[in-house]
Amino acid sequence: MIIDLTLELSEETPVYPGDPRVEMKRWATIEKDGYYMNALFLGEHSGTHVDAPAHFIANGKTIDQVPLERFIGKGAIIDVSYLDRNIEPGDIERVEEMVFFYTGGKSIYLSEEGAEYLVEKGIKAVGIDNPTIGGFEVHKILLSNEILIFENLTNLEKLIGKEFTFFGVPLKIKNGSGSPVRAFALI
């Protein structure tokens, strides 16, 4: 079974405050041009996306420099929707190659201590169903250790208690700090 974990990209897609809004313009129509195509304007971190180390780390790897195998792995969902505070190490009861946090839409983020704990565990990626995993320091802790960050995931609740493989492969953007992804889980 495949579970789609990706937000739809449209002009209504929410963006992180200060980031460019998604714009879609009709470029060609079948009636006029014989083919259909849209032109897109969006930031690298629009919709469901992945952060590369270069997003916060000077001279960090850009998205085109990260090996493809880093975007695929065995995942674990941690349900933190019951919390009324940020995610601490004690809340992370299961660790796989990739760890994902289901907040249920609440403003819950990974703490610096939680980020350091995940670094110690040697994971390769972390994700959340919020526009950001946490503050700048959390990003720096994770990305300086080449732990990829997936943000704005959806449908994570469908994976609670299940074993799955996560796929979140980016566009190969030269010198990119991140990229939108089509994220999904294979159960």
C-alpha positions, -999 to 999 in steps of 0.1 A, spaced: 0 0 0 12 35 -8 4 65 14 8 100 -2 25 123 23 27 154 0 7 186 1 -8 197 -32 11 226 -48 -11 255 -58 -14 292 -53 -33 284 -21 -4 264 -7 7 280 26 43 291 28 66 299 57 63 337 66 86 357 44 90 330 17 77 336 -18 42 326 -25 35 299 -51 24 313 -84 11 293 -113 5 310 -147 -11 293 -177 17 293 -203 1 273 -231 -33 258 -239 -42 230 -262 -67 253 -280 -42 281 -287 -8 263 -288 -16 227 -294 -2 217 -259 -9 225 -222 17 238 -198 19 260 -167 48 283 -156 57 280 -119 72 304 -95 80 290 -60 107 289 -34 128 258 -29 110 253 4 74 255 -9 49 229 1 62 195 11 100 199 8 134 188 21 161 210 35 197 203 24 226 211 47 234 243 27 201 258 39 217 267 72 254 256 70 280 276 52 296 253 26 271 226 35 260 201 8 235 215 -17 205 194 -27 222 182 -59 252 170 -39 232 148 -15 232 111 -27 198 97 -37 199 70 -11 197 96 17 161 104 6 148 69 10 147 48 42 129 28 69 107 52 89 92 56 123 62 78 132 62 94 166 27 107 176 33 139 196 -2 153 190 -9 150 227 19 173 237 15 209 248 52 217 245 81 210 221 95 175 215 121 164 240 143 132 239 120 113 262 91 117 237 111 99 210 102 63 218 112 47 185 141 54 161 146 41 126 168 55 97 142 83 94 120 97 122 88 116 115 66 136 140 29 137 138 17 169 155 -19 168 143 -16 204 131 -5 217 165 24 242 169 48 216 183 84 216 172 116 196 179 137 210 208 175 215 205 179 186 230 156 164 208 177 173 177 209 164 196 194 131 207 186 122 170 221 131 160 234 107 187 211 80 173 227 84 138 195 89 118 197 102 82 165 122 81 137 137 102 103 151 92 72 168 105 37 178 95 45 215 102 61 242 80 93 239 101 109 213 123 120 240 148 141 271 152 174 280 135 195 262 162 175 230 156 181 233 119 218 239 125 222 209 148 205 186 123 219 199 90 255 203 103 253 165 109 239 160 74 205 149 87 180 159 61 148 177 72 114 170 56 87 196 63 51 202 55 43 164 53 7 153 54 -12 121 62 14 110 88 -14 97 111 -20 69 86 14 55 94 12 54 132 21 19 144 30 7 109 63 -4 94 71 15 62 97 28 38 98 65 31 105 81 -2 111 119 -6 132 125 -36 139 161 -46 145 178 -79 182 180 -88 185 218 -83 221 229 -89 233 246 -57 198 243 -42 193 248 -5 163 224 -7 136 212 -30 99 204 -31 94 166 -30 68 141 -38 69 122 -5 52 89 0 54 58 22 53 22 11 38 -1 37 
